[in-house]
Amino acid sequence: MSFFFNLDLGLVGIIAYILAFLLALTVIVFIHEYGHFKVARWCGVRVETFSVGFGREIFGWTDRFGTRWKIGWIPLGGFVKFEGDANPASMPEGSANIRPKSNGDFHQKKLWQRAAVVAAGPIANFLLAIFIFAVSAFTIGVPLNEPRIDGIVQGGVAEKAGLLPGDYVRSIDGRAIKTFFDLAETVRFRPGEKLILGIERHGQPLTIEIVVGSREETDPWAGKMVVGFLGVEHSNENDMRIERQSLISSVEYGLDRTWMIIDLTLRYVKKLFIGQESPTQLGGVISMAKAAGDAAAQGILPFVWVVGFLSVSIGLINLFPIPMLDGGHLVFYAIEAVRRRPLDANAQEWCYRIGFSLVLALMLIGNGNDVWRFFKPILGL
């Protein structure tokens, strides 16, 4: 088992990684489903089941409203089942013309109410991430260093673009850059892209257009990946510090970090569809377990940050316009708003089948990549 994650963890270490992952996933899934649940209750929808995990129930209880709260034996997700749902994917049960009228039936609620209930899950994930990042900034602080260029790599893209030592990068494409960490993180995920840098030079503002350089790096887990670079250097010796933020600044920081994750994820998805990124970088359950375990090994703050990152990612993925996911339901509601009536049951069923196939394919690719990364060092490849 010393090959697990290319680290000599031992059995105790492997169990710790698994527990860290399950803890992170449980928190994220619970918050996501609670978002659906809470807004559904506000809209008068009867919630039949609130489940963390799938499969047979191993523990549960029924509250005074008749909702069955339970924990399933497969801890890799969860669902909320409303009155009128045929399954956890919230497909309508039978025909709307056959079902008796009921105030608690989800599918008989107004369009805006159904849309609010569906959107509440991903929104809850985003709010969780904002809360995590904001609280950490308020209570512990954030690492700060000036976005100052202390050196230029000879022959690099920065030199060719006209950047000089002593320049401060104040913005990228209009987005404020407050630290050199922000600069490095933004550039790393945008190889080959054209950026507009807002520069401060000797107290004077100017604008420089630059095309981010690309280079291949080898990650011990993810393998080869293309990252961006500018060819600039920075010294942390004099200005590196941890600074607690005010309440307002902390909320701004939480919003900024959450939006950065969304922005970078969408950019990757776009490049994936146009063939500029490889699907080999996609990960599955093992990748998430590794991220959670690595972070937990470094301390509570890195672990909580990973929970925030994964929460944003899961919330965003659920908004993709794929039937079965929340985004697919919202597309159905948009079509219903335009047509003044919902799609017929047969069309919805076929859409759900296609959506299930897409989700299954993504899961197979991500988890297949994980399995290959796991066995590659064992096979000496």
KOLMIPA-945044 format. One record per atom (N, C-alpha, C, O): x, y, z; residue in one letter. Coordinates in steps of 0.001 Angstrom, whole numbers, plus 500000, padded with zeros to 6 digits. Layout:
XYZA;...
//
This chain:
500814498794500000M;500000500000500000M;500850501260500000M;500300502360500035M;502185501137499962S;503045502320499984S;502937503123498702S;503485504221498615S;502232502589497695F;502081503314496433F;500907504290496483F;500727505094495569F;500110504222497548F;498914505050497623F;499282506526497583F;499966507031498473F;498815507217496531F;499109508628496319F;500607508893496198F;501059510013496438F;501383507865495826N;502828507987495708N;503475508374497031N;504568508939497040N;502815508076498146L;503337508409499458L;503337507165500320L;502477506296500178L;504313507085501220D;504375505956502125D;503495506253503333D;503989506584504411D;502179506128503138L;501241506530504178L;501027505453505228L;500863505761506408L;501027504214504817G;500654503163505725G;499144503109505896G;498428503980505402G;498666502101506586L;497230501901506734L;496569503051507484L;495489503502507102L;497209503528508551V;496635504625509336V;496516505885508486V;495514506597508551V;497553506153507684G;497528507330506824G;496426507253505780G;495759508249505499G;496235506073505207I;495191505886504199I;493820506106504815I;492964506760504219I;493610505555506017I;492333505753506707I;492108507233506994I;490988507728506870I;493176507945507381A;493060509377507664A;492649510149506412A;491824511060506478A;493233509777505269Y;492872510426504011Y;491394510186503693Y;490676511109503309Y;490953508949503856I;489559508610503556I;488612509368504469I;487595509894504016I;488944509427505772L;488089510132506727L;488036511621506424L;486977512238506530L;489175512206506046A;489206513632505708A;488320513910504496A;487579514893504465A;488408513034503506F;487584513192502308F;486104513065502633F;485297513876502179F;485737512043503422L;484328511831503755L;483778512990504577L;482623513380504409L;484601513540505463L;484166514691506257L;483908515889505358L;482879516555505478L;484850516164504453A;484693517292503537A;483458517108502662A;482659518033502515A;483296515914502077L;482182515663501174L;480851515727501906L;479873516251501373L;480807515198503125T;479561515214503893T;479111516632504184T;477928516950504058T;480048517488504575V;479710518889504850V;479174519559503591V;478149520240503632V;479874519364502465I;479477520003501208I;478116519504500741I;477265520300500346I;477907518188500785V;476633517610500342V;475493518069501245V;474410518409500768V;475745518077502552F;474689518496503475F;474272519939503205F;473079520238503149F;475242520835503038I;474927522242502782I;474167522388501465I;473202523147501382I;474604521659500440H;473926521713499139H;472461521276499259H;471551521977498815H;472258520122499857E;470897519605499970E;470059520437500940E;468846520556500765E;470694521011501956Y;469950521839502900Y;469459523107502209Y;468398523629502552Y;470228523607501234G;469761524747500459G;468469524414499746G;467509525180499816G;468427523271499052H;467180522813498416H;466056522683499453H;464942523169499256H;466385522017500552F;465398521711501592F;464783522975502177F;463562523078502291F;465622523932502548K;465134525118503247K;464229525959502355K;463167526403502792K;464639526180501113V;463811526985500211V;462526526238499860V;461474526853499690V;462613524913499752A;461399524123499498A;460400524305500633A;459208524492500389A;460876524251501860R;459994524467503011R;459363525858502959R;458173526016503230R;460170526866502607W;459651528238502507W;458547528331501453W;457603529109501592W;458682527525500397C;457706527567499302C;456530526619499526C;455669526488498656C;456486525966500669G;455367525094500980G;455446523721500355G;454435523023500277G;456620523315499907V;456791521985499316V;456976520971500441V;457705521229501399V;456329519840500328R;456510518778501317R;457763517979500958R;457867517422499865R;458703517934501887V;459949517204501676V;459797515811502284V;459619515667503494V;459868514801501441E;459674513434501920E;460947512847502510E;460905512159503530E;462102513124501856T;463360512499502284T;464500513488502172T;464603514221501188T;465355513509503180F;466623514243503141F;467708513209503421F;467840512723504544F;468480512880502391S;469466511804502526S;470878512298502253S;471136512950501241S;471777511984503157V;473204512163502921V;473764510770502649V;473824509930503546V;474171510534501410G;474581509203500993G;473453508519500239G;472290508912500335G;473819507491499489F;472853506736498691F;472735505310499234F;473484504892500117F;471789504597498686G;471648503190499051G;470854502998500328G;470143503892500786G;470994501809500888R;470210501435502060R;470505502340503254R;471650502718503502R;469466502671503970E;469601503538505156E;470312502794506282E;469977501652506596E;471293503454506881I;471981502872508044I;471605503597509334I;471808503084510434I;471054504797509177F;470594505545510349F;469632506619509880F;469832507198508812F;468591506899510656G;467659507933510249G;466576508176511272G;466447507434512246G;465790509229511047W;464656509570511889W;463669510396511063W;464021510932510012W;462451510491511544T;461408511266510871T;461034512453511745T;460700512284512917T;461089513670511168D;460768514862511961D;459254515087512008D;458492514322511418D;458826516127512704R;457404516371512934R;456656516787511668R;455425516782511642R;457408517153510603F;456783517509509329F;456660516306508393F;456143516429507282F;457136515143508845G;457054513943508032G;458251513717507129G;458219512814506293G;459294514496507266T;460508514316506456T;461390513249507076T;461680513289508272T;461812512301506267R;462715511254506726R;464149511704506499R;464588511826505356R;464878511949507572W;466291512304507517W;467093511011507671W;466895510262508627W;467998510754506724K;468707509481506806K;470128509594506257K;470476510527505533K;470923508607506632I;472287508469506129I;472368507158505370I;472079506097505924I;472762507225504102G;472890506028503281G;474270505410503402G;475223506067503820G;474368504150503036W;475641503443503242W;476677503748502162W;477833503351502305W;476293504448501075I;477264504870500061I;477464506380500214I;476652507156499710I;478527506811500900P;478680508231501271P;479292509088500166P;480272509794500402P;478725509030498970L;479307509759497840L;478297510712497203L;478265510862495981L;477497511334498006G;476514512274497495G;475318512342498422G;475408511991499599G;474203512793497886G;472993512902498677G;471861513423497818G;472059513744496647G;470681513506498396F;469535514009497639F;468434514427498602F;468381514000499755F;467553515284498078V;466305515635498758V;465171515230497833V;465153515630496669V;464229514447498326K;463094513986497528K;461843514711497989K;461484514686499166K;461179515364497020F;459979516128497315F;458728515326496966F;458788514339496232F;457602515767497503E;456328515171497095E;456133515422495602E;456279516549495129E;455805514370494873G;455632514466493431G;456836514001492644G;456750513844491426G;457975513772493320D;459169513271492638D;459073511766492437D;458646511033493329D;459477511314491249A;459492509877490985A;460780509236491488A;460814508037491762A;461860510050491612N;463165509523492009N;464013510662492563N;463587511817492528N;465212510357493078P;466071511409493622P;466495512465492611P;466912513554493006P;466399512168491299A;466740513153490271A;465622514158490059A;465745515048489217A;464523514033490815S;463385514950490788S;462627514915489470S;462087515931489031S;462588513741488837M;461694513581487692M;460262513536488214M;460001512923489248M;459328514184487505P;457945514184487980P;457329512793487987P;457608511972487113P;456499512543488973E;455858511238489132E;454568511214488329E;453599511884488687E;454550510447487245G;453355510340486422G;453054511624485679G;453908512505485580G;451872511731485169S;451440512901484412S;450818513931485341S;450150513591486318S;451053515208485012A;450480516282485832A;448956516252485807A;448303516731486734A;448395515686484739N;446941515629484619N;446334514500485456N;445143514513485766N;447177513523485815I;446689512365486565I;446832512584488065I;445965512178488839I;447927513225488481R;448192513401489903R;447123514288490542R;446713515290489957R;446679513923491732P;445699514772492430P;446351516088492861P;447558516146493094P;445550517125492961K;446046518422493382K;446538518347494825K;445869517787495693K;447703518912495062S;448274518895496409S;449115520144496612S;449931520495495760S;448917520809497733N;449683522025498025N;451161521741498255N;452003522628498112N;451474520475498620G;452863520144498908G;453624519560497739G;454818519285497857G;452947519361496591D;453580518760495409D;454540519759494767D;454133520849494363D;455801519386494676F;456828520275494117F;456495520680492685F;456640521848492322F;456052519727491871H;455845519962490449H;454561520745490159H;454311521124489015H;453747520987491195Q;452563521804491025Q;452760523230491545Q;451830524036491541Q;453974523526491990K;454274524865492459K;454502525812491278K;454694525373490144K;454479527101491560K;454725528090490523K;456125527932489971K;457020527415490639K;456299528384488745L;457592528211488071L;458725528847488855L;459775528228489026L;458536530065489334W;459605530746490060W;459957530034491354W;461109530064491786W;458969529392491980Q;459233528650493213Q;460088527413492937Q;461045527128493658Q;459721526681491874R;460527525501491517R;461955525897491155R;462914525235491552R;462083526985490398A;463421527450490018A;464219527860491254A;465412527572491341A;463576528527492205A;464265528953493427A;464748527751494238A;465863527751494759A;463897526727494338V;464273525521495080V;465482524843494436V;466414524436495129V;465462524725493123V;466560524056492411V;467854524856492516V;468920524287492750V;467764526176492342A;468970527010492371A;469562527118493768A;470743527434493914A;468760526860494795A;469205527052496173A;470365526140496558A;471190526515497392A;470442524946495964G;471536524028496303G;472897524574495925G;473757524723496794G;473123524884494631P;474408525478494246P;474693526800494952P;475835527069495324P;473663527628495139I;473872528901495832I;474359528655497251I;475217529386497748I;473820527634497909A;474269527287499259A;475750526899499257A;476487527246500179A;476180526179498220N;477603525824498105N;478476527065497974N;479529527157498605N;478040528017497157F;478808529250496998F;478849530041498306F;479889530591498670F;477720530097499011L;477682530819500282L;478596530158501321L;479241530843502114L;478645528822501308L;479542528115502222L;480988528512501960L;481742528782502896L;481376528549500689A;482751528915500344A;483054530360500747A;484106530642501320A;482134531263500447I;482335532668500836I;482500532773502341I;483368533499502825I;481670532049503084F;481743532054504544F;483092531536505029F;483708532136505910F;483556530421504456I;484835529833504873I;485984530797504623I;486796531045505515I;486056531341503413F;487154532244503078F;487086533532503900F;488118534051504325F;485872534048504126A;485712535292504879A;486096535099506347A;486803535926506922A;485628534009506945V;485937533759508363V;487437533558508567V;488009534069509531V;488075532813507657S;489519532602507789S;490275533921507656S;491268534136508352S;489816534805506772A;490474536104506604A;490273536982507831A;491168537737508210A;489089536886508458F;488766537722509615F;489450537235510893F;489903538042511704F;489523535907511070T;490049535353512321T;491546535060512287T;492240535231513289T;492031534626511155I;493442534239511030I;494224535230510185I;495363535570510506I;493612535686509114G;494290536610508215G;494602535963506886G;494357534774506681G;495136536749506000V;495510536261504677V;496967536607504413V;497453537642504869V;497668535747503678P;499064536068503330P;499106537223502338P;498425537196501313P;499888538211502642L;499971539390501786L;501411539660501387L;502327539528502199L;501599540032500154N;502871540558499668N;502564541464498483N;501572541258497783N;503383542433498264E;503105543395497205E;503208542738495827E;504097541919495597E;502303543092494912P;502374542542493546P;503470543240492744P;503236543790491668P;504663543192493306R;505804543911492741R;506709542961491973R;506961541840492417R;507189543398490843I;508138542620490048I;509552543018490464I;509980544156490270I;510266542051491044D;511624542330491511D;512691541927490500D;513827542396490568D;512326541067489573G;513292540624488571G;512599540154487308G;511447539721487345G;513297540239486202I;512781539825484909I;513676538730484340I;514895538890484270I;513062537610483932V;513822536526483314V;514212536944481904V;513366537327481095V;515502536864481625Q;516001537299480316Q;515388536451479198Q;515402535222479254Q;514855537129478191G;514272536445477051G;512857535964477269G;512272535366476367G;512277536210478458G;510930535754478759G;509865536677478193G;510173537730477635G;508612536273478341V;507518537057477764V;507389538411478443V;506986539386477808V;507732538485479744A;507636539758480459A;508614540775479892A;508267541941479706A;509823540337479620E;510831541244479054E;510401541724477673E;510544542903477349E;509878540814476863K;509451541183475514K;508262542150475539K;508110542984474647K;507426542024476571A;506254542890476666A;506598544271477217A;505788545195477133A;507808544415477785G;508226545720478290G;508083545906479782G;508192547032480268G;507839544822480541L;507794544929481995L;509197545164482545L;510183544703481969L;509281545886483666L;510571546236484252L;510586545911485739L;509535545911486380L;511774545633486303P;511869545482487762P;511387546753488444P;511704547864488018P;510608546571489518G;510040547718490214G;508608548018489817G;507933548803490483G;508131547399488733D;506729547576488336D;505804546877489329D;506137545828489880D;504643547478489543Y;503591546860490352Y;502427546486489426Y;501937547319488664Y;501992545223489502V;500845544789488713V;499592545036489547V;499353544340490534V;498799546018489157R;497636546416489941R;496343545758489460R;495373545669490213R;496326545299488213S;495105544654487709S;495434543749486532S;496437543935485844S;494563542758486314I;494628541890485144I;493242541850484529I;492287541405485165I;493131542313483295D;491832542379482598D;490783543100483436D;489612542719483443D;491208544138484140G;490284544938484929G;490043544425486331G;489429545126487135G;490504543227486655R;490325542667487993R;491508543066488870R;492664542864488497R;491211543629490029A;492261544124490920A;493176542995491373A;492712541908491715A;494459543256491373I;495466542329491878I;496079542945493130I;496709544000493064I;495892542287494266K;496337542854495533K;497651542270496024K;498374542919496781K;497969541044495600T;499196540400496054T;499881539709494881T;499279539479493831T;501158539383495088F;501882538635494064F;501318537225493932F;501402536617492865F;500730536695495040F;500071535393494972F;498930535435493955F;498763534512493158F;498138536529493992D;497037536672493032D;497557536665491604D;496985536025490721D;498653537387491392L;499245537463490057L;499679536085489581L;499341535665488474L;500434535380490429A;500960534071490050A;499838533060489823A;499889532263488886A;498823533098490690E;497723532139490579E;496915532371489312E;496531531420488631E;496655533642488996T;495888533967487797T;496625533547486536T;496041532940485639T;497905533871486473V;498702533580485284V;498863532074485093V;498834531584483963V;499029531351486172R;499285529909486091R;498187529175485342R;498458528220484614R;496947529616485520F;495816528912484916F;495375529520483590F;494309529176483078F;496178530417483029R;495777531036481759R;496912531005480736R;497238532038480152R;497523529827480509P;498615529742479532P;498152530085478128P;497080529664477695P;498972530855477421G;498679531184476036G;497638532270475841G;497347532637474702G;497070532795476915E;496022533808476787E;496619535219476755E;497688535473477310E;495910536113476102K;496308537513476059K;495702538235477258K;494492538173477476K;496544538921478037L;496090539630479222L;496401541123479096L;497375541524478458L;495551541927479720I;495792543360479817I;496210543649481256I;495404543533482180I;497475544026481439L;498004544301482771L;497926545795483062L;498372546629482274L;497340546106484226G;497380547479484712G;498617547637485578G;498709547032486646G;499566548441485131I;500868548556485787I;501004549927486463I;500530550943485955I;501666549918487626E;502090551169488254E;503618551238488173E;504313550388488729E;504129552251487482R;505572552409487318R;505979553811487771R;505583554818487182R;506777553842488831H;507213555119489411H;506016555999489748H;506056557215489562H;504942555371490249G;503761556108490655G;502809556469489544G;501767557075489795G;503147556107488310Q;502313556447487167Q;501649555186486595Q;502305554155486450Q;500349555266486270P;499662554090485706P;499937553941484218P;500062554933483500P;500029552714483762L;500111552425482341L;499552551037482084L;499385550241483007L;499266550757480824T;498673549480480440T;499623548731479513T;500175549298478570T;499800547444479804I;500665546607478974I;499902545354478573I;499310544680479417I;499919545050477295E;499298543830476783E;500360542749476684E;501457542984476176E;500023541560477175I;501014540477477202I;500324539148476927I;499186538927477343I;501019538275476228V;500535536915475990V;501267535988476961V;502494535896476933V;500517535313477805V;501108534448478831V;501883533308478175V;501414532679477227V;503071533061478699G;503858531943478203G;503303530609478673G;502519530559479620G;503705529533478018S;503243528191478363S;504440527276478580S;505429527333477849S;504331526445479588R;505374525440479813R;504742524211480446R;503689524291481077R;505383523106480272E;504867521838480775E;505519521506482108E;506742521541482248E;504681521186483081E;505169520753484389E;504652519351484678E;503616518935484160E;505382518640485503T;504970517291485881T;504565517286487337T;505385517515488227T;503294517021487571D;502777516894488930D;502879515432489338D;502531514555488548D;503357515138490574P;503511513739490979P;502209512950490967P;502234511720490914P;501064513643491015W;499786512937490986W;499081513108489655W;498676512127489032W;498933514358489214A;498148514623488006A;498917514357486724A;498326514288485647A;500245514206486832G;501044513963485642G;501412515263484941G;501522516305485587G;501603515211483622K;502030516386482874K;500854517341482679K;499739516924482366K;501129518622482869M;500114519638482684M;500770520924482191M;501912521225482540M;500037521675481380V;500540522925480827V;500096524075481727V;498912524210482035V;501054524902482147V;500751526033483020V;501290527307482388V;502141527267481500V;500784528428482858G;501208529708482331G;502302530341483176G;502429530044484364G;503086531207482564F;504120531943483294F;504425533245482553F;504189533366481351F;504961534221483307L;505326535503482722L;506829535702482619L;507303536500481811L;507572534976483436G;509013535205483457G;509373536381484341G;510223537199483989G;508712536465485511V;509021537521486478V;509389536884487807V;509042535734488076V;510092537642488629E;510541537143489923E;510090538095491021E;509910539294490804E;509911537515492220H;509509538324493363H;510224537813494605H;510388536606494783H;510644538728495457S;511289538373496716S;510346538652497868S;509826539760498004S;510124537625498712N;509233537785499868N;509968538219501129N;509348538329502187N;511247538464501048E;512055538680502241E;511584539866503071E;511611539811504301E;511153540933502414N;510867542161503146N;509387542438503381N;509040543161504315N;508510541879502552D;507110542302502651D;506106541176502881D;504902541431502870D;506561539940503090M;505643538837503335M;505067538950504747M;505815539076505717M;503725538904504861R;503091539027506162R;501709538380506132R;501126538186505066R;501194538048507318I;499832537565507483I;499044538677508159I;499413539133509242I;497974539109507533E;497232540269508038E;495755539942508157E;495119539523507190E;495207540144509376R;493780539939509581R;493010541067508913R;493425542226508921R;491872540690508335Q;491073541656507596Q;489891542143508429Q;489441541462509350Q;489398543329508092S;488182543833508718S;486996542992508253S;487123542182507335S;485843543188508892L;484665542394508535L;484289542608507070L;484029541646506347L;484261543862506636I;483894544152505251I;484940543606504288I;484596543011503267I;486214543804504608S;487285543300503740S;487274541777503678S;487598541188502647S;486899541142504792S;486846539675504821S;485761539155503888S;485971538179503166S;484596539808503901V;483518539402503002V;483941539625501552V;483692538782500690V;484584540765501288E;485080541032499934E;486083539963499512E;486085539520498363E;486933539553500446Y;487928538522500159Y;487243537193499840Y;487630536492498904Y;486203536850500642G;485471535614500386G;484800535625499029G;484813534620498318G;484214536751498666L;483584536877497350L;484618536772496238L;484384536110495227L;485754537422496424D;486796537429495398D;487365536039495174D;487554535616494033D;487643535317496280R;488204533968496157R;487200533028495474R;487574532217494626R;485949533144495847T;484926532286495259T;484788532563493769T;484716531632492967T;484751533838493395W;484631534178491981W;485863533716491199W;485734533275490057W;487054533811491799M;488262533370491106M;488180531884490771M;488555531478489671M;487691531068491708I;487555529630491457I;486550529377490335I;486788528544489460I;485429530095490363I;484422529951489308I;485004530333487958I;484840529612486974I;485682531468487921D;486251531972486663D;487270530997486079D;487221530686484889D;488188530515486910L;489220529606486419L;488624528267485981L;489085527666485010L;487597527802486702T;486957526542486323T;486259526669484975T;486374525785484126T;485536527767484777L;484843527974483506L;485829528112482352L;485562527637481248L;486956528753482597R;487976528877481555R;488523527503481178R;488752527222480002R;488731526645482187Y;489230525298481898Y;488197524504481090Y;488548523825480126Y;486926524595481489V;485875523868480771V;485795524337479325V;485651523523478413V;485887525649479112K;485852526189477749K;487003525632476921K;486806525203475784K;488208525640477495K;489374525124476771K;489253523623476522K;489722523110475507K;488617522930477466L;488431521487477304L;487546521197476095L;487823520279475323L;486490521974475934F;485554521748474826F;486148522138473473F;485780521557472453F;487063523114473448I;487642523513472164I;488986522829471907I;489686523150470947I;489335521873472790G;490518521068472547G;491835521663472986G;492891521153472613G;491804522746473782Q;493047523356474251Q;493521522769475579Q;494644523034476008Q;492675521976476227E;493042521293477467E;492765519808477302E;491893519407476532E;493510519008478029S;493350517562477939S;492405517054479019S;492485517515480158S;491507516112478696P;490629515530479715P;491376514666480721P;490796514228481714P;492672514414480469T;493459513621481421T;493657514363482740T;494039513752483737T;493399515690482759Q;493538516443484003Q;492301516340484878Q;492327516742486041Q;491201515797484319L;490003515604485127L;490266514562486206L;491000513598485990L;489661514768487365G;489832513831488461G;488499513349488991G;487447513886488644G;488551512342489825G;487344511787490410G;487447511714491915G;487994512608492562G;486916510639492463V;486837510487493910V;488222510465494555V;488432511090495594V;489165509750493947I;490501509633494536I;491208510980494539I;491917511305495491I;491024511764493487S;491637513098493449S;491102513972494570S;491862514680495230S;489775513922494787M;489201514706495877M;489696514208497228M;489969515004498126M;489810512894497373A;490318512341498624A;491755512771498873A;492131513076500004A;492552512795497820K;493938513220497957K;494026514687498356K;494808515053499234K;493213515534497702A;493224516957498025A;492825517188499481A;493462517969500187A;491770516509499926A;491308516665501301A;492334516124502290A;492598516750503316A;492917514954501983G;493899514360502882G;495173515169502964G;495702515372504057G;495683515639501825D;496879516482501830D;496658517738502660D;497521518138503442D;495480518362502482A;495183519594503213A;495054519321504714A;495566520083505534A;494372518238505064A;494199517907506481A;495538517636507151A;495723517949508327A;496477517051506399A;497801516776506952A;498571518064507257A;499468518066508100A;498220519160506570Q;498899520436506782Q;498267521264507891Q;498892522196508396Q;497027520936508283G;496387521687509353G;494937521986509039G;494453521726507937G;494249522540510033I;492823522789509910I;492524523853508860I;491554523719508114I;493347524921508784L;493069525990507824L;493170525510506379L;492248525765505604L;494258524819505974P;494290524297504598P;493136523353504298P;492605523348503187P;492742522546505298F;491632521616505078F;490332522370504842F;489573522041503931F;490075523382505664V;488844524167505503V;488850524879504153V;487806524990503511V;490012525361503716W;490111526013502408W;489780525033501283W;489115525404500316W;490233523804501401V;489916522797500383V;488412522521500373V;487821522332499310V;487797522497501556V;486343522337501616V;485671523473500844V;484717523245500100V;486176524701501026G;485631525833500290G;485813525686498793G;484887525941498023G;486996525278498378F;487280525088496954F;486369524019496355F;485781524226495293F;486253522879497032L;485412521794496526L;483944522197496529L;483186521784495651L;483536522998497508S;482154523436497570S;481800524291496356S;480736524122495761S;482696525210495991V;482474526021494798V;482411525132493566V;481525525291492726V;483340524203493455S;483413523331492275S;482148522497492127S;481602522381491030S;481680521916493229I;480485521070493171I;479251521916492872I;478380521498492110I;479176523095493467G;478054523983493174G;478026524386491719G;476963524416491098G;479201524700491162L;479273525124489764L;478941523979488813L;478214524167487838L;479474522796489097I;479190521630488248I;477693521342488224I;477144520983487182I;477035521499489367N;475593521252489420N;474788522257488616N;473622522011488309N;475394523389488270L;474706524388487450L;474918524166485955L;474331524875485138L;475744523194485590F;475920522907484168F;474577522462483583F;473825521742484240F;474274522884482354P;472958522602481755P;472816521164481275P;472582520907480094P;472962520235482207I;472852518812481898I;471651518254482656I;471598518374483880I;470683517645481962P;469559517016482666P;470075516051483739P;471097515390483554P;469374515983484828M;469738515281486065M;470408516230487040M;470220516094488249M;471195517200486545L;471816518191487417L;470867519373487602L;469902519531486854L;471153520197488605D;470296521349488867D;470209522274487658D;469146522819487361D;471328522447486965G;471322523303485786G;470397522792484703G;469786523584483985G;470285521483484573G;469370520903483596G;467922521224483930G;467130521538483041G;467573521145485216H;466223521504485631H;465937522968485314H;464845523301484853H;466912523842485557L;466712525258485281L;466516525512483789L;465769526410483402L;467188524721482952V;466971524836481501V;465535524440481160V;464880525104480357V;465047523359481769F;463656522948481548F;462691524070481935F;461715524332481230F;462974524729483063Y;462084525792483523Y;462157527002482593Y;461153527682482380Y;463334527269482042A;463461528371481080A;462637528074479824A;461965528952479282A;462705526805479370I;461900526403478205I;460411526520478530I;459615526965477702I;460052526118479738E;458654526210480152E;458189527657480197E;457052527955479830E;459053528556480643A;458696529975480709A;458445530536479306A;457557531366479110A;459239530074478330V;459080530560476954V;457845529942476298V;457075530641475640V;457656528620476480R;456560527911475817R;455219528073476536R;454162527778475979R;455283528550477792R;454079528669478620R;453536527313479046R;452422527221479561R;454308526279478836R;453935524942479292R;455209524098479343R;456146524351478585R;455253523108480220P;456463522279480325P;456619521337479148P;455668521064478416P;457848520842478980L;458073519792477995L;457247518571478362L;457005518316479542L;456813517816477362D;456024516627477668D;456899515581478355D;458125515610478245D;456257514665479059A;456952513690479891A;457941512846479091A;459024512532479584A;457581512475477863N;458457511638477043N;459746512370476679N;460830511788476725N;459624513647476319A;460811514439475983A;461704514602477204A;462926514503477098A;461103514849478362Q;461901514994479582Q;462624513696479923Q;463782513712480339Q;461936512578479743E;462562511289480051E;463783511038479176E;464811510561479656E;463667511363477884W;464810511186476993W;465950512140477351W;467123511777477261W;465603513340477749C;466636514294478183C;467357513781479424C;468576513909479540C;466596513199480350Y;467212512654481554Y;468145511488481217Y;469209511342481818Y;467741510671480264R;468598509546479851R;469913510053479258R;470987509533479560R;469806511082478406I;471019511665477813I;471886512293478909I;473107512142478916I;471226513003479835G;471972513625480929G;472667512600481798G;473812512791482206G;471964511499482084F;472576510431482875F;473803509867482170F;474818509584482807F;473706509706480847S;474843509183480076S;476032510134480133S;477176509699480270S;475758511437480027L;476841512428480091L;477505512430481462L;478731512434481565L;476690512427482515V;477240512416483871V;478051511151484112V;479132511199484699V;477522510016483657L;478239508750483813L;479560508778483061L;480570508283483560L;479558509361481849A;480791509442481065A;481836510296481774A;483011509930481818A;481413511434482330L;482342512297483065L;482900511584484289L;484085511701484598L;482042510847484981M;482496510105486157M;483502509022485760M;484502508815486447M;483231508340484655L;484145507283484199L;485493507870483792L;486539507290484083L;485471509027483114I;486729509658482699I;487524510100483915I;488711509798484031I;486860510825484834G;487560511324486017G;488111510215486891G;489278510239487282G;487264509241487195N;487716508141488054N;488671507212487315N;489547506603487929N;488501507101485987G;489466506324485206G;490847506954485241G;491854506256485360G;490891508292485135N;492175508991485257N;492801508732486614N;494009508520486716N;491974508750487668D;492487508491489018D;493091507092489131D;494172506912489691D;492376506108488590V;492870504726488653V;494194504599487902V;495109503918488366V;494298505254486738W;495531505201485972W;496673505850486747W;497787505326486768W;496401506995487385R;497439507654488184R;497867506793489359R;499024506820489779R;496914506024489888F;497207505156491025F;498133504016490625F;499096503706491326F;497819503385489464F;498577502189489080F;499827502510488263F;500705501658488123F;499920503728487722K;501056504060486869K;502398503872487590K;503301503260487021K;502563504380488835P;503849504147489497P;504082502688489862P;505220502221489906P;502972501961490127I;503124500536490459I;503640499762489254I;504436498832489386I;503164500171488058L;503582499499486825L;504891500028486300L;505415499534485302L;505431501051486981G;506714501609486552G;506608502430485282G;507574502511484522G;505452503045485031L;505243503824483801L;505379505318484067L;505235506124483147L;
//
